[in-house]
């Protein structure tokens, strides 16, 4: 780590890999609800709402759920010391540091994530050209936003690429259709009752064309966990504030410990040496006992602080106790002009050690210099050669008057008179101020190299060689350097302010999944679907940065030439119907600067209604006709101008004798439709970062946890997304997500794959390993089930199963299962006979083709043949250790997958042979890659082998006979 000149003599960091890697000051305990738990940074406990999962936590609560509302109704005191904003119930006080974590509460129902208010990206114009820099306007109205996100909403890479597909809550749309019987396509009498009587009811089929318009408002969306540089311009009301060009809170409401514990960007970059903050004063090494001011240990006499020259000289510093100073007469000497430390603040030299991040601690000085110079070269190439790599951002600032640089580096942002004297130094300014690199001095002595470093730091040096005739020292080279006030040293002091990586936004988006519209109601079929919509762009901060920083970090231990982005292993899936996830992570994040998606959709709904078959006029001669000429027997509910006598003797029961009669209006049927429409998000570099930091074979997490699986500290890694709030609105909208949760459209959520897992494992789980037992959160894991194998399937009689699934079809499946494996054949080793009806019944209830569920069942385990599959049998192929040998849970999970947002999103991706390839490839191999050989092989095996055996030869050329597991057209 580079220490600024004249701020400290030297530091020796004898840090082991782990301690250097993950030293944190404060635990990020994760709470699932407020009961005995706590709320995340920027959140408070809302005692008026149900319990629900949110975290990580620094606030304690006694009940209710954690929320982060925008305002506190009628309570200005919410901003006073010790209070945070709380919705509906006013303010909740800070209870102090949390106790060591207790048992984790089970997840509750989803709690809406509070919205963010969208700001205005800076600098303008938007997008800001990559070869330009922010204008130097009066009053600094258009400065770069922040040193870790200088050009908001202005990616240098304009392409939507390297993205990971995920989903948002489905829109649950309501539609009510009223039809009359005469609009039916056709009607079929229902099977007549016993006894030979004619049928009394009939089923009529209708097709109705419908259209709808909706709006999806994404303006409140932000990206949690990756980084935090808010608030943006126009969004100053956010409670969570860090210093940037727009605001300079004193103190920040997100302190240094919260930054490194909760955000990937702050942790990897460190909080020090940023353009927003003062230059670190590492000379101060004590804290005054009464004043709480940082000071310097100096000798004293009669309480007077002395400067230890040849003759000690009294200073203007005040002696303030021993503090940490060593020596009988040494005391902590503080300046009357120095500001006392705030609660929780530490000395700058301690901050330099504790908050610099792992890269600065692990990389050598030369490696750090090369990495920073690479950013200088990229900025020059973009600005001068239009390379389009990165903006030439501001690295730091100094005072300059009349061309003369004054003093140490200073914070770049403020609102005082001194702003007119500030000069911003950009990356390209170091083109001719580069530090000397070792490789350029291979043919010279070490002294030559060392002298050049001292000169680069602003010193003047004299080098001389002792004449060889002098004994012992003869022929040796010596040098003498001194601080030259005429030579600037800010170039060296500010060089560590140059970032290690790109700080550019990357482009992502949210789009309507045009293949996702489906009927939630099982008796509705949709066709002629048309969805017209344009994606909404999202601008992701910190993703490119995190990928590059992770690569640098991996370079400290991955052997040269070895891959750093490896295959994802030991990960449990996280798919849920309607993309309504409960296992998520969230904290205040950077604005995505999204807009609104307008959706126009149309479809044809096909459904059936049952009507009574009305009596028809009697054509045979009746007494009515013969006795009263011109009259006839017509149904009693007809309107007649003449006659009207009902029943015998003139007409049979329910008939009347009349003339000039007309039939009643046709009967009506009202059908209430529930439809589901999905959204997809495309998050740049999410898979790359997930592989590098957590789930890949060469990841940082697996460097600390090399054994994951049975017998290890974790059985599997949970793939946890992060969430942000979006708002759905439009005519007919019922809810968002799973219809059973009744989540309002204004409380909908958009998810980002893997980001929650970064918080869980990279930011939290690793630090737990470095603390004493009992401190830090318990790492989430897909645990092995301790229960006995569960094949107690529901008892379903044959009478409850449609006839087409009985008889020969059922016997064929049972026979196939009994012969599936030669090592454990026969009915005594599987549950084909006992559980066949349950599979068929549950499949039909879920809207899944029973033949497909039976195909997966026999293919994966020979119909729960545990003799053959062993203790890790995945009855229906669900790779979750907690439900091995668990028929019911496995079946439930399988039947939910055709409706899962990630599967529907994958289906709409280009490159698949057909939709069933997308489903089976994702089911087998994970991900959504049409080129995955493992997934394609599984698709071909099921299509050409297992499915024909189960379905009785139901095939369709070279394609699957069904288009999706919900397609019941075959067999």
Secondary structure, DSSP 8 states (H G I E B T S, - for coil): ----TTT-S-------HHHHH---SS--B--SSSTTSEE-TT-EEETTS-----B-BSEE-SSSEEE--S--TT-GGGGSTTEEEETTTEEEE---S--S--------S----------B-SSSSSS--TT------GGGTT--SBTTB-STT--S--S--SEEEEEEEEEEEEEEEEEEGGG-SEEEE----TTS----EEEEEEEEEEEEEEEEE-TT-EETTT------BT-TT-SS----SS---SS-SS-HHHHHHH-HHHHHH-SSS-TTS----TT--EE-TTT-BEEEEEEEETTEEEE-SSS-EEEEEEE---TT--SSSEEEEE-TTS-B--TT---HHHHHHHSS-HHHHHS-HHHHHHHHHHHHHHHHHHHHH---S----EEEEEEEETTEEEEEEE-S---SGGGGGEEEEEGGGGTTS----GGGGTTS-HHHHHHHHHHHTTEEEEEEE--TTSTTTTT-EEEEEEE-TTS--HHHHHHTTS-SS----EEEEEEE-TT--EESSTT-EEEEEEEEE--EEEEESSHHHHHHHHHHHHTTTS-TTS-SS--B-SEE----BTT--SSEEB---EE----EEEEEEEEEEEEEEEEE-------S--HHHHHSTT-EEEETTSEEEEEEEESTTTS-TTEEEEEEEE-----EEEEEEEEEEEEEEEEETHHHHHIIIIIBTT-HHHHH---BSTTSSBS-EE--EEEEEEEEEETTEEEES-GGGTB-GGGEEEEETTHHHIIIIIIIIHHHHTS-TT-S----------S--B-------GGGS-GGGSTHHHHHHHHHHHTS-SSS-SGGG--HHHHHHHHHHHHHHHT--HHHHHHHHHHHHTTT-HHHH-TT--TTS---GGGTTBHHHHHHHHHHHTTBHHHHHHHTSTT-SSHHHHHHHHHHH-S--TT-HHHHHHHHHIIIIIHHHHHTS--BTTB-SSSSTT-----
